[in-house]
Amino acid sequence: MKLFSIFNKAEKTGSDSTISSDEIVEGVNETTETDEVETKLSLHPEWNVPQEQEYVFRFLSNELEPLKPNQISLSGIDIDIEPANGSWLVKAFFRSSLDQQISVGSVELMLLDKEGKTLASDEFDLKELGDIPGRSARPWVFVFTKENIFTEQPPTENWKLAFNVQSMIPHKLELEQAWEDGLTEDQKDGLAKVVEGLPKLKPREVNISGFQVKEQEDGGIAASIFIRNGHSKQINIEKLPLELIDANGDLVANGSFTLDSLSVKANTTKPWTFIYPKELVQKETPDFSRWTIRVPQQND
């Protein structure tokens, strides 16, 4: 692992968050048993753990509550602050009550306080934990850097580390009903393929990407864009300022659009067309061999 911080406290300040295994692991053989499952300590095979530290691991592991069958759990231990850069070192057990070994890919994890408020969130590649044996609890340190922390101090009790299951659902195209009705299946498939080819969004990232521009007979310009939502929740947009730039870097049009009901669901991309009327067009003969549409930068 990238960071190994000594677990030297035999006191657990975090609580547990648990999900069904089929929410983040594909192809598992789920059991129909109903008995609770005790998990045993499993250390990463590359760790060279001193005996006294293994004792702390085993003590903490033995204190964990049993899981129900077919569950994946994150059990919070404690949180330290890295003095060098202010990162939070969130220590937790990754637990599985499945009988079989599993491996998990990338998923967004959220650090929640006792009221459920998100204090930090980031995407982690859980393959770094290695293969997780059946019925086991593996200790790990999840590092939240300062840019992914939303409060000043970490919680001291009753916090939990939770999976954002929505982040594991493949990003997809979302169409308004008017687009659904107005496009052919081939056109919809073409848009979906363009969306699949766009760079992956970071957690909570929202951006726009232009894909079609047309000059209108009345002198206006219609610009079609993708609004991309990397959040785990739906976003609603009421007002959107946009400037249109041509291949020469010239400002072609600039305007602020008021929207009645533009919502973009979690982890989806929605196409939308904005029409600049003639009076907002500032360049008569733009070069649209390449073009950009963007939210204007605000000057301080």
MOZIGI-V774952 format. One record per run of one state. SS is the DSSP state (~ for helix, > for strand, _ for the rest). FROM is the first residue (numbers start at 1). TO is the last residue. If there is no record, write none. Layout:
((SS	FROM	TO) (SS	FROM	TO))
This chain:
((_	1	13) (>	14	14) (_	15	15) (>	16	20) (~	21	23) (_	24	36) (>	37	37) (_	38	39) (>	40	41) (_	42	50) (~	51	62) (_	63	66) (>	67	67) (_	68	70) (>	71	81) (_	82	87) (>	88	96) (_	97	101) (>	102	102) (_	103	105) (>	106	112) (_	113	117) (>	118	125) (~	126	129) (_	130	131) (>	132	132) (_	133	135) (>	136	144) (_	145	145) (~	146	148) (>	149	149) (_	150	158) (>	159	164) (~	165	168) (_	169	171) (>	172	174) (_	175	176) (~	177	182) (_	183	184) (~	185	197) (_	198	205) (>	206	215) (_	216	220) (>	221	229) (_	230	234) (>	235	245) (_	246	250) (>	251	264) (_	265	267) (>	268	276) (_	277	277) (~	278	280) (>	281	281) (_	282	291) (>	292	294) (_	295	300))
